[in-house]
Amino acid sequence: MKDFRAVKTELACYAVIIFAAFLMGFAIKNLYDPVNLVTGGVSGVAIIFKSLFDIPLWLTNTLLNIPLFLAAWRLKGWNFIKRTFIATVSLSVSLYVLPEMTIAGDDIFLSALFGGILSGVGTGILFAVHATTGGTDMLAALLHLKIRQYSVSQIMQVLDAMVVLAGASVFGLGSALYAMIAIYAVCRVSDGILDGLNFSKLAIIISERSKEIAGSIMKNMERGVTAVKSVGMYSGTERDMLFCVVPRKEIIWLRDIVREYDKQAFLIVSDVKEVFGEGFIEDISQK
């Protein structure tokens, strides 16, 4: 029965991933591409290639992601990429099967705004279920294995900026400026879905099973955990209080781990505006 529930939950997750990917595919095909908005990522490269070489969006998205997934599979394993693989395949399928529609006409501002909103919803949903659409996200994660002094998000920002600059060279500076509006909308909407506006989250966990929870966080999330002895003043019970800082898109993952081991655990999550150290922002004062 437990296995059936797990399978049912996983299938529901896959359905959500497909829905989110189709939202993003709709935005790319019917809002970004008609007005040549390059907002970064492999989808931005696909829009450039379609304009220059008349290559379909879905084909570029598929071909550029294949070597990235093969490398990620070899280095990180299937469990690391399976949800992102489903999202990427779904995005390519959506770019192929969705009909071309006139949504905003030639109004580039409306295309940027509503394209950003739809893409932001899709991105937020994917982050919430620990998935992405591959592309620069996957490439950044792979490069981070070699360039440890920069975080995954920093590498991803550089890669996306390069794609946007390439779009500006092909379609002009005006198109790139409108792309900035779309990128801002994506960030704001996806942040709203994830219920966080800051870079990281601080989790404080008090549980009778703190050792198991800490072990799972360190093994599965590869995040550090600090334990501090604490005493409940009402009961006089001594327990370990766990401190853990994670990127905002990983907080739902952490919540799931805590609930898996102890549904009665006391969990506090707060915003953290600046985090310096391994896996986060490099401390510029040490340069």
C-alpha positions in Angstrom: 0.0 0.0 0.0 2.8 2.3 0.9 4.6 1.6 -2.4 1.3 2.3 -4.3 1.0 5.6 -2.6 4.7 6.4 -3.5 4.1 5.5 -7.1 0.9 7.6 -7.2 2.6 10.6 -5.7 5.5 10.3 -8.2 3.1 10.0 -11.1 1.2 13.1 -9.9 4.6 14.9 -9.7 5.3 13.9 -13.3 1.9 15.3 -14.4 2.7 18.6 -12.7 6.1 18.7 -14.4 4.5 18.2 -17.8 1.9 20.9 -17.2 4.6 23.4 -16.1 6.7 22.5 -19.1 3.8 23.1 -21.5 3.1 26.5 -19.9 6.7 27.4 -20.6 6.5 26.0 -24.1 3.4 28.0 -24.9 5.1 31.2 -23.7 8.2 30.5 -25.8 6.4 29.5 -29.0 3.5 32.0 -28.9 4.8 35.0 -27.0 8.7 35.1 -27.1 9.4 33.7 -30.5 7.0 35.8 -32.6 8.7 39.1 -31.4 12.2 37.6 -31.1 12.5 37.9 -27.3 15.7 36.1 -26.1 15.5 35.6 -22.4 18.4 33.3 -22.0 18.7 29.5 -21.7 18.6 27.0 -24.5 15.2 28.3 -25.5 16.8 31.7 -26.2 19.4 29.9 -28.4 16.6 28.1 -30.2 14.9 31.4 -31.0 18.2 32.8 -32.4 18.8 29.6 -34.5 15.2 29.6 -35.8 15.7 33.2 -37.0 19.1 32.6 -38.6 18.8 29.1 -39.9 15.1 28.3 -39.8 15.7 25.4 -37.4 12.5 24.5 -35.4 12.5 25.4 -31.8 11.9 21.9 -30.5 14.8 20.5 -32.5 17.4 22.9 -31.1 16.1 22.4 -27.6 16.4 18.7 -28.0 19.8 18.6 -29.7 21.5 21.0 -27.3 20.2 19.2 -24.2 21.3 15.6 -25.3 25.0 16.0 -24.5 24.2 17.8 -21.2 22.0 15.0 -20.0 24.5 12.3 -21.0 27.2 14.1 -19.1 25.0 14.7 -16.1 23.8 11.0 -16.1 27.4 9.9 -16.2 28.6 12.2 -13.4 25.6 12.4 -11.1 23.3 9.4 -11.9 19.8 8.9 -13.1 18.1 10.1 -9.8 19.8 13.5 -10.2 18.4 14.1 -13.7 15.1 12.1 -14.0 12.6 14.9 -13.2 14.6 17.4 -15.2 14.8 14.9 -18.1 11.0 14.6 -18.1 10.6 18.4 -18.0 13.0 18.9 -20.9 11.4 16.2 -23.0 8.0 17.7 -22.2 9.2 21.2 -23.2 10.5 19.9 -26.6 7.2 18.1 -27.2 5.2 21.2 -26.3 7.3 23.3 -28.8 6.5 20.7 -31.4 2.8 20.0 -30.8 1.4 23.3 -29.6 -0.3 25.3 -32.4 1.0 28.7 -33.4 -1.3 31.3 -32.1 -1.5 35.1 -32.3 -1.7 36.2 -28.7 -0.2 39.7 -28.4 0.3 40.4 -32.1 3.3 42.7 -32.6 3.0 44.2 -29.1 6.5 43.3 -27.7 5.7 44.7 -24.3 2.6 42.5 -23.8 4.6 39.5 -25.1 7.4 40.2 -22.6 5.0 40.7 -19.7 2.6 37.8 -20.2 5.4 35.5 -21.5 7.3 36.3 -18.3 4.3 35.6 -16.2 3.6 32.2 -17.8 7.3 31.2 -17.8 7.5 32.3 -14.2 4.6 30.1 -13.2 6.2 27.2 -15.0 9.6 27.8 -13.5 8.2 28.1 -10.0 6.3 24.9 -10.3 9.3 23.0 -11.6 11.5 24.4 -8.8 8.9 23.3 -6.3 9.2 19.7 -7.4 13.0 19.7 -7.7 13.1 20.0 -11.5 14.3 22.4 -14.2 14.1 22.3 -18.0 17.8 21.5 -18.4 19.8 23.8 -20.6 21.8 26.4 -18.8 20.6 25.1 -15.4 22.1 21.7 -16.2 25.3 23.2 -17.7 25.8 25.4 -14.7 25.5 22.4 -12.3 28.1 20.5 -14.4 30.5 23.5 -14.6 30.1 23.9 -10.8 31.8 20.6 -10.4 35.0 22.1 -11.9 34.5 25.8 -10.8 33.8 25.5 -7.1 34.6 29.1 -6.3 31.3 30.2 -7.9 27.8 29.0 -7.0 25.5 27.3 -9.5 23.3 30.4 -9.6 26.2 32.7 -10.4 27.4 30.5 -13.3 23.8 30.2 -14.6 23.4 34.0 -14.6 26.6 34.4 -16.6 25.5 31.7 -19.1 22.0 33.3 -19.5 23.6 36.8 -19.9 25.7 35.5 -22.7 22.6 34.2 -24.5 20.8 37.5 -24.0 23.8 39.4 -25.4 23.8 37.1 -28.4 20.1 37.9 -28.9 20.9 41.6 -28.7 23.5 41.2 -31.4 21.0 39.5 -33.7 17.7 41.3 -32.9 19.0 44.6 -31.6 19.3 46.3 -28.2 15.6 47.2 -28.0 14.7 43.5 -28.1 17.2 42.8 -25.3 15.7 45.5 -23.2 12.2 44.1 -23.5 13.7 40.7 -22.7 14.9 42.2 -19.4 11.2 42.9 -18.6 10.3 39.2 -19.3 13.2 38.0 -17.2 12.2 40.2 -14.3 8.6 38.9 -14.5 9.9 35.3 -14.5 11.9 36.0 -11.4 9.1 37.7 -9.5 6.4 35.2 -10.3 8.6 32.1 -9.7 9.8 33.6 -6.4 6.2 34.2 -5.4 5.3 30.6 -6.1 8.2 29.4 -4.0 7.2 31.9 -1.3 10.6 33.5 -1.0 12.2 36.6 -2.2 15.7 36.2 -0.9 18.7 34.1 -1.9 18.6 31.5 0.9 16.5 30.1 3.7 17.5 29.3 7.3 15.9 26.2 8.7 15.9 25.5 12.5 14.8 22.0 13.3 14.0 20.5 16.7 13.1 16.8 16.7 13.6 13.5 18.6 15.1 12.1 15.4 17.6 14.9 14.7 20.4 12.5 13.8 18.5 10.8 11.1 17.2 14.1 9.7 20.7 15.6 9.7 22.1 12.5 8.0 19.5 12.6 5.3 20.1 16.3 4.6 23.8 15.9 4.4 23.6 12.8 2.2 20.8 13.7 -0.2 20.9 17.5 -0.3 24.7 17.7 0.2 24.1 20.6 2.6 25.9 21.2 5.9 24.0 20.9 9.2 25.0 22.3 12.6 23.7 20.8 15.8 23.4 22.8 19.1 22.3 21.4 22.4 19.0 22.9 23.5 16.7 22.4 26.5 12.9 22.9 26.4 12.2 25.1 29.4 8.7 23.8 30.0 9.5 20.1 29.8 13.2 20.2 30.7 13.9 17.8 27.8 17.4 18.1 26.2 17.5 17.8 22.4 19.7 18.8 19.5 18.7 21.9 17.6 19.6 21.7 13.9 20.6 24.7 11.8 20.7 24.4 8.1 21.0 27.1 5.3 19.7 26.1 1.8 18.9 27.9 -1.4 15.2 29.0 -1.5 14.3 26.4 -4.2 15.5 23.6 -2.0 13.5 24.5 1.1 10.5 22.3 0.0 13.0 19.4 -0.3 14.2 20.0 3.2 10.6 20.2 4.5 9.9 16.8 2.9 12.9 15.2 4.6 11.9 16.5 8.0 8.3 15.3 7.6 9.5 11.9 6.4 11.3 11.3 9.6 9.2 13.2 12.2 5.8 14.7 11.4 5.8 16.3 14.9 9.2 18.0 14.4 9.4 21.7 15.2 10.5 23.5 12.1 11.2 27.2 11.7 12.1 28.7 8.3 13.3 32.3 7.9 14.7 34.4 5.1 18.5 34.9 4.9 19.7 37.9 2.9 23.4 37.2 2.8 25.2 33.8 3.0 28.9 33.5 2.5 30.8 30.3 2.3 31.1 27.0 0.5 28.1 26.4 -1.9 26.9 30.0 -1.6 28.3 33.5 -2.2 32.1 33.9 -2.0 33.1 36.4 0.7 34.5 39.3 -1.2 36.3 40.6 1.9 38.7 37.7 1.4 39.7 38.6 -2.1 
